[in-house]
Amino acid sequence: MAMRGWLYARLSNDDDPAQNSLQNQQEICRAFAEKSGWTIVGSSADNNISGMNFSRRGLDMLTAAVQAKQVDAVLVKDLSRLGRHRTQTALFIDFLRQQQVRVISATEGVDTFCEEDDLMIGVRGLMNDYYAKDIGKKIRAGYRQKQQEGLVITPPFGYWKDRNTNQVLVYPEAAETVQLIYALYLQGCGQKEITRWLNTEGRKTPAQLRAEWCGKEVRHTHKTRDGQFLWTYASVKNVLAEEAYTGVLVNHRREYLGGKARAVCEADWLRHENFYPVIIEKAIWQQVQTRLKQQARPAVNNRTKHRYAGLLTCQECGNVFSPMIRYWNGSRRVEYVCRGYQRNGKGYCSSHRIHEEVLDKAVWDHAKKLREQYAAELKKVTQLQKQWALRKPVLDAHCLTLQKEILRLEQEVDELVMEKIQI
């Protein structure tokens, strides 16, 4: 039976697209498989993904095929295509070995089933890991230098960047919306009230303008049930807190290490005064920040106060349910309300709410049902144990009889062999 091979390719940002293109990698692996007489049962690839990251769609497809027992060998151009993280790559290779699947490096001549190649695999893993970390350091150093000079990749809502001249200019329609938000807030309107007004007036959202510029939606966007772009409480709050409208560019607010963000101390931020064209005067922005701080509620750990906080999700819009304390006819009750409806109104989601007493009853009923099921299963197990205890002496006697019969037959076989030898 021919070996069943799976072709895997990966291309990251720092790879040479001419030498390491996905098509080139797969052609090398396909030629190796044809030369070896293997059957190609599938292929997958990951484009523009670092080898230090093992959350990849192509790798997930490969894993699914391996678990379905459809693959005997994984073909890669070299081991760095599988991954550059030393530990994660070794663990993935061990997982494949446990599934009786080998990894073949077409250009390095490495086979993970060959014990003589274990040293080479370890050395290659160290080299690939060091290369990735060294490249990461150089990229971070270059990026930090760009930040010190004043780097803008995507300007905030209200501006747009001319890719030919790298100048950041005011986008009039968006800038007018920003000024309206600040004016309404200083007039006493709340953030939810401003959100509803913007949606009623049909003002374009940041996600809508970004989609128009890029020709597609580049990230998750909030929309009404009929597909219209929607202002949210969070988007209004982000506009009110954005210091860029006063002309200040602030870089290096956070650092990323191992895919995780870490907040940077404000003293280490890289500030560039008079970088953006001014949309909001500094004094007005300061007034807004003062009012935001005055109206900010103290941080409270809701999970200690409300037992279902953060556990309920709206099936319609995907937002979590927020706990709300209600007083009615002198009694106090807690109910959970869809945050999407609460903040954005019925244009975003319909009204969903549930009382805490209802949830308590549902949880108690479910726990009671599970307890009854457990008791029934325990009763079945107890009955099986009793049946086994009754049958065990009979089965032990039968096993002893069969063992004696096996010994007798073995003796007869030995006697027959000796007779044949003597003849």
C-alpha positions as CSV (number, residue, x, y, z in Angstrom):
1,M,0.0,0.0,0.0
2,A,1.4,3.4,-1.0
3,M,2.3,5.9,1.7
4,R,-0.4,8.6,2.2
5,G,1.2,12.0,2.2
6,W,0.0,15.5,3.3
7,L,1.6,18.6,1.9
8,Y,2.1,21.5,4.2
9,A,3.5,25.0,3.4
10,R,3.8,28.2,5.4
11,L,5.0,31.7,4.4
12,S,5.7,34.5,7.0
13,N,6.4,38.2,6.6
14,D,10.2,37.9,6.7
15,D,10.4,35.1,4.2
16,D,11.7,35.6,0.6
17,P,8.5,35.4,-1.5
18,A,10.5,34.3,-4.5
19,Q,12.3,31.4,-2.9
20,N,9.7,30.4,-0.3
21,S,6.4,31.0,-2.0
22,L,3.6,28.7,-1.1
23,Q,3.4,27.4,-4.6
24,N,7.2,26.7,-4.7
25,Q,7.1,24.9,-1.4
26,Q,4.2,22.7,-2.5
27,E,5.8,21.9,-5.9
28,I,9.0,20.7,-4.1
29,C,7.0,18.5,-1.8
30,R,4.8,17.2,-4.6
31,A,7.9,16.3,-6.6
32,F,9.3,14.4,-3.6
33,A,6.1,12.5,-3.1
34,E,5.9,11.5,-6.8
35,K,9.5,10.4,-6.8
36,S,8.9,8.2,-3.7
37,G,5.7,6.8,-5.1
38,W,3.4,8.2,-2.4
39,T,-0.2,9.1,-2.7
40,I,-1.1,12.8,-1.9
41,V,-4.3,12.8,0.1
42,G,-4.4,16.5,0.9
43,S,-2.6,19.7,1.4
44,S,-2.9,22.9,3.5
45,A,-1.0,26.2,3.7
46,D,-0.7,29.2,6.0
47,N,0.1,32.6,4.4
48,N,1.6,35.5,6.3
49,I,1.8,33.7,9.6
50,S,4.8,33.5,11.9
51,G,6.3,30.1,12.7
52,M,6.2,31.1,16.4
53,N,2.4,31.0,16.3
54,F,0.8,27.5,16.3
55,S,-2.8,28.8,16.0
56,R,-3.0,28.3,12.3
57,R,-5.9,27.2,10.0
58,G,-3.7,25.1,7.8
59,L,-2.1,23.3,10.8
60,D,-5.6,22.7,12.2
61,M,-6.6,21.0,8.9
62,L,-3.6,18.8,9.1
63,T,-4.3,17.9,12.7
64,A,-7.9,17.0,11.8
65,A,-6.7,14.7,8.9
66,V,-4.1,13.1,11.2
67,Q,-6.7,12.4,13.9
68,A,-9.0,10.9,11.3
69,K,-6.2,8.4,10.4
70,Q,-6.0,9.7,6.8
71,V,-2.3,10.5,6.8
72,D,0.9,8.4,7.1
73,A,3.4,11.2,6.5
74,V,3.6,15.0,6.4
75,L,5.8,16.6,3.7
76,V,7.3,20.0,4.3
77,K,10.0,21.9,2.3
78,D,12.0,22.2,5.6
79,L,11.3,21.9,9.3
80,S,11.1,25.6,9.7
81,R,7.9,25.6,7.6
82,L,6.3,23.4,10.3
83,G,7.2,25.9,13.0
84,R,10.1,27.9,14.4
85,H,9.1,27.7,18.1
86,R,11.5,25.1,19.5
87,T,9.2,23.6,22.2
88,Q,5.9,23.8,20.3
89,T,7.5,22.3,17.2
90,A,8.9,19.4,19.2
91,L,5.6,18.8,20.9
92,F,3.8,18.8,17.6
93,I,6.3,16.3,16.1
94,D,5.8,14.1,19.2
95,F,2.0,14.3,18.7
96,L,2.4,13.1,15.1
97,R,4.7,10.2,16.3
98,Q,2.0,9.1,18.7
99,Q,-0.4,9.0,15.8
100,Q,2.1,7.0,13.8
101,V,2.7,9.9,11.3
102,R,6.2,10.9,10.3
103,V,7.4,14.3,9.1
104,I,9.6,14.4,6.0
105,S,11.7,17.4,5.2
106,A,12.1,17.3,1.4
107,T,15.2,19.6,1.2
108,E,16.9,18.6,4.4
109,G,16.5,14.8,4.1
110,V,15.1,14.5,7.6
111,D,12.7,11.8,8.7
112,T,11.2,12.0,12.2
113,F,10.9,8.2,12.3
114,C,14.7,7.8,11.8
115,E,16.5,7.8,15.1
116,E,19.7,8.9,13.4
117,D,18.0,12.2,12.5
118,D,17.0,13.0,16.1
119,L,20.1,15.1,16.6
120,M,19.6,16.9,13.4
121,I,16.0,17.7,14.3
122,G,17.1,19.1,17.7
123,V,19.8,21.3,16.1
124,R,17.5,22.5,13.4
125,G,14.9,23.4,16.1
126,L,17.4,25.5,18.0
127,M,18.5,27.3,14.8
128,N,15.0,28.0,13.7
129,D,14.0,29.2,17.2
130,Y,17.0,31.5,17.4
131,Y,16.4,32.9,13.9
132,A,12.8,33.8,14.7
133,K,13.7,35.5,18.0
134,D,16.6,37.4,16.3
135,I,14.3,38.6,13.5
136,G,11.7,39.6,16.1
137,K,14.3,41.7,18.0
138,K,15.4,43.5,14.8
139,I,11.8,44.2,13.8
140,R,10.9,45.6,17.2
141,A,14.0,47.8,17.2
142,G,13.2,49.1,13.8
143,Y,9.5,49.7,14.7
144,R,10.6,51.5,17.9
145,Q,12.8,53.8,15.9
146,K,9.9,54.6,13.5
147,Q,7.7,55.4,16.6
148,Q,10.3,57.8,17.9
149,E,10.2,59.5,14.5
150,G,6.4,59.6,14.5
151,L,4.9,56.5,13.0
152,V,1.2,56.4,11.9
153,I,-0.1,53.2,10.3
154,T,-3.9,53.9,10.6
155,P,-4.8,57.4,11.8
156,P,-7.8,57.8,14.1
157,F,-11.4,58.5,12.9
158,G,-11.4,62.0,11.5
159,Y,-8.2,61.7,9.6
160,W,-6.9,59.9,6.5
161,K,-3.3,59.1,5.4
162,D,-2.1,59.9,1.9
163,R,0.0,56.8,1.0
164,N,1.9,58.7,-1.6
165,T,3.1,61.5,0.6
166,N,2.6,59.8,4.0
167,Q,0.8,63.0,5.2
168,V,-2.1,62.8,7.6
169,L,-4.9,65.0,6.5
170,V,-8.3,65.9,7.9
171,Y,-11.3,64.0,6.5
172,P,-14.0,66.7,6.5
173,E,-17.1,64.5,7.0
174,A,-15.6,62.5,9.8
175,A,-14.1,65.6,11.4
176,E,-17.5,67.2,11.5
177,T,-18.9,64.1,13.3
178,V,-16.1,64.3,15.9
179,Q,-16.8,68.0,16.6
180,L,-20.6,67.2,16.9
181,I,-19.8,64.5,19.5
182,Y,-17.7,66.8,21.6
183,A,-20.3,69.6,21.3
184,L,-23.2,67.3,22.3
185,Y,-21.3,65.9,25.3
186,L,-20.4,69.3,26.6
187,Q,-24.0,70.4,26.2
188,G,-24.9,67.6,28.8
189,C,-25.8,64.7,26.5
190,G,-24.8,61.3,27.7
191,Q,-22.8,58.8,25.6
192,K,-25.8,56.6,25.0
193,E,-27.9,59.6,24.0
194,I,-25.2,60.7,21.6
195,T,-25.0,57.2,20.2
196,R,-28.7,57.1,19.4
197,W,-28.6,60.6,17.9
198,L,-25.7,59.7,15.5
199,N,-27.6,56.5,14.4
200,T,-30.8,58.5,13.9
201,E,-29.0,61.1,11.8
202,G,-27.2,58.4,9.8
203,R,-23.7,59.7,10.5
204,K,-21.0,57.4,9.0
205,T,-19.2,55.2,11.6
206,P,-15.5,54.6,11.7
207,A,-16.0,51.0,10.5
208,Q,-18.1,52.2,7.6
209,L,-15.5,54.8,6.4
210,R,-12.7,52.2,6.8
211,A,-14.7,49.7,4.7
212,E,-15.3,52.3,2.0
213,W,-11.6,53.1,1.9
214,C,-10.4,49.5,1.9
215,G,-13.2,48.1,-0.2
216,K,-14.0,45.5,2.5
217,E,-14.7,45.2,6.2
218,V,-11.3,44.7,7.8
219,R,-12.5,43.8,11.3
220,H,-15.7,42.9,13.2
221,T,-18.2,45.7,12.9
222,H,-21.5,46.5,14.7
223,K,-24.5,46.5,12.4
224,T,-28.3,46.7,12.8
225,R,-30.4,43.6,12.0
226,D,-30.9,44.9,8.5
227,G,-27.1,45.3,7.9
228,Q,-26.7,49.0,8.5
229,F,-23.5,50.2,10.2
230,L,-24.1,51.3,13.8
231,W,-22.5,53.7,16.2
232,T,-22.0,52.1,19.7
233,Y,-21.4,53.3,23.2
234,A,-17.8,52.2,22.9
235,S,-17.1,54.0,19.6
236,V,-18.4,57.3,21.0
237,K,-16.3,56.9,24.2
238,N,-13.2,56.2,22.1
239,V,-13.8,59.4,20.1
240,L,-14.2,61.4,23.4
241,A,-11.0,59.9,24.8
242,E,-8.8,60.3,21.7
243,E,-6.1,62.9,22.3
244,A,-5.0,62.9,18.6
245,Y,-7.8,65.4,17.8
246,T,-5.7,68.1,19.7
247,G,-2.8,67.4,17.3
248,V,-0.8,65.0,19.6
249,L,0.5,61.7,18.4
250,V,1.2,59.2,21.2
251,N,3.2,56.0,20.3
252,H,4.4,53.1,22.4
253,R,1.4,52.8,24.7
254,R,1.7,49.1,24.8
255,E,4.3,46.4,23.9
256,Y,3.7,42.9,22.5
257,L,5.7,40.0,23.7
258,G,4.8,36.4,22.8
259,G,1.5,37.6,21.3
260,K,0.4,39.2,24.5
261,A,0.0,43.0,25.0
262,R,1.5,44.8,28.0
263,A,0.6,48.3,29.0
264,V,3.6,50.7,29.0
265,C,4.1,53.2,31.8
266,E,2.9,56.7,30.7
267,A,6.3,58.2,31.3
268,D,7.7,55.9,28.5
269,W,5.1,57.0,25.9
270,L,6.5,58.7,22.8
271,R,4.6,61.9,22.4
272,H,4.8,64.1,19.3
273,E,3.1,67.5,19.7
274,N,1.5,69.3,16.7
275,F,1.7,66.2,14.6
276,Y,-2.0,66.0,13.4
277,P,-4.1,68.8,12.1
278,V,-6.1,70.1,15.1
279,I,-9.8,69.1,15.1
280,I,-10.6,69.8,18.8
281,E,-9.0,72.6,20.8
282,K,-6.9,71.5,23.7
283,A,-9.0,73.3,26.2
284,I,-12.2,71.7,25.0
285,W,-10.6,68.2,25.1
286,Q,-9.5,68.9,28.7
287,Q,-13.0,69.8,29.6
288,V,-14.3,66.6,28.2
289,Q,-11.7,64.5,30.0
290,T,-12.6,66.2,33.3
291,R,-16.3,65.4,32.8
292,L,-15.5,61.8,31.8
293,K,-13.6,61.3,35.0
294,Q,-16.4,62.9,37.1
295,Q,-19.0,60.6,35.5
296,A,-16.9,57.5,35.6
297,R,-18.2,54.9,37.9
298,P,-15.8,53.2,40.3
299,A,-14.5,49.9,39.1
300,V,-16.5,47.1,40.8
301,N,-15.9,43.4,40.4
302,N,-19.5,42.4,39.2
303,R,-18.7,38.8,39.4
304,T,-18.5,38.9,43.2
305,K,-21.8,40.8,43.4
306,H,-23.8,39.1,40.7
307,R,-23.2,35.4,40.2
308,Y,-24.1,35.2,36.5
309,A,-22.2,38.3,35.4
310,G,-20.1,37.5,32.3
311,L,-21.7,34.1,31.8
312,L,-24.7,35.0,29.6
313,T,-24.5,35.8,25.9
314,C,-27.2,37.2,23.6
315,Q,-27.8,34.7,20.9
316,E,-29.0,37.4,18.5
317,C,-26.2,40.0,18.7
318,G,-23.5,38.2,20.6
319,N,-23.2,40.8,23.4
320,V,-23.0,39.7,27.1
321,F,-25.9,40.3,29.5
322,S,-25.3,43.0,32.1
323,P,-26.7,42.7,35.6
324,M,-29.1,45.5,36.6
325,I,-30.7,46.2,40.0
326,R,-34.4,47.0,39.7
327,Y,-36.7,48.3,42.4
328,W,-40.4,47.6,41.9
329,N,-43.2,48.2,44.5
330,G,-40.7,48.3,47.3
331,S,-38.9,45.1,46.4
332,R,-35.4,44.7,45.0
333,R,-34.6,42.3,42.2
334,V,-31.6,41.6,39.8
335,E,-32.2,41.1,36.1
336,Y,-29.8,40.6,33.3
337,V,-30.2,42.7,30.1
338,C,-28.6,42.4,26.7
339,R,-25.8,45.0,26.6
340,G,-26.3,45.5,22.9
341,Y,-29.9,46.5,23.3
342,Q,-29.2,48.5,26.5
343,R,-26.5,50.6,24.9
344,N,-27.5,50.8,21.2
345,G,-31.3,50.5,21.2
346,K,-33.8,48.4,19.3
347,G,-32.1,49.1,16.0
348,Y,-29.2,46.9,17.1
349,C,-30.9,44.2,19.0
350,S,-34.3,43.4,20.4
351,S,-35.1,43.5,24.2
352,H,-33.8,40.5,26.0
353,R,-33.9,40.3,29.8
354,I,-34.1,37.5,32.4
355,H,-34.5,37.7,36.2
356,E,-31.9,36.2,38.5
357,E,-34.6,34.1,40.2
358,V,-35.5,32.4,36.9
359,L,-31.8,31.6,36.3
360,D,-31.5,30.3,39.9
361,K,-34.5,27.9,39.3
362,A,-33.1,26.8,35.9
363,V,-29.7,26.0,37.4
364,W,-31.2,24.2,40.4
365,D,-33.5,22.1,38.1
366,H,-30.5,21.2,35.9
367,A,-28.4,20.3,39.0
368,K,-31.3,18.2,40.3
369,K,-31.6,16.4,37.0
370,L,-27.9,15.7,36.9
371,R,-28.0,14.3,40.4
372,E,-30.9,12.0,39.5
373,Q,-29.0,10.8,36.4
374,Y,-25.9,10.2,38.5
375,A,-27.9,8.2,41.0
376,A,-29.5,6.1,38.2
377,E,-26.0,5.4,36.7
378,L,-24.6,4.6,40.1
379,K,-27.4,2.1,40.6
380,K,-26.7,0.4,37.3
381,V,-23.0,0.2,38.2
382,T,-23.8,-1.3,41.5
383,Q,-26.0,-3.9,39.9
384,L,-23.3,-4.8,37.4
385,Q,-20.8,-5.2,40.2
386,K,-23.2,-7.6,42.0
387,Q,-23.7,-9.6,38.8
388,W,-19.9,-9.8,38.4
389,A,-19.4,-10.9,42.0
390,L,-21.9,-13.7,41.5
391,R,-20.4,-14.9,38.2
392,K,-16.7,-14.5,39.2
393,P,-16.3,-17.9,40.9
394,V,-17.8,-19.6,37.9
395,L,-15.6,-17.7,35.5
396,D,-12.5,-18.3,37.6
397,A,-13.2,-22.0,37.6
398,H,-13.7,-21.9,33.8
399,C,-10.5,-20.0,33.3
400,L,-8.6,-22.6,35.5
401,T,-10.1,-25.4,33.3
402,L,-9.0,-23.7,30.1
403,Q,-5.5,-23.2,31.5
404,K,-5.2,-26.9,32.3
405,E,-6.5,-27.8,28.8
406,I,-3.8,-25.5,27.3
407,L,-1.1,-27.2,29.4
408,R,-2.3,-30.6,28.3
409,L,-2.4,-29.6,24.6
410,E,1.1,-28.1,24.9
411,Q,2.4,-31.4,26.3
412,E,0.8,-33.4,23.5
413,V,2.5,-31.0,21.0
414,D,5.8,-31.5,22.7
415,E,5.4,-35.3,22.6
416,L,4.5,-35.3,18.9
417,V,7.5,-33.1,18.1
418,M,9.8,-35.5,20.0
419,E,8.3,-38.5,18.1
420,K,9.0,-36.8,14.8
421,I,12.6,-36.0,15.8
422,Q,13.2,-39.7,16.8
423,I,11.9,-40.9,13.5
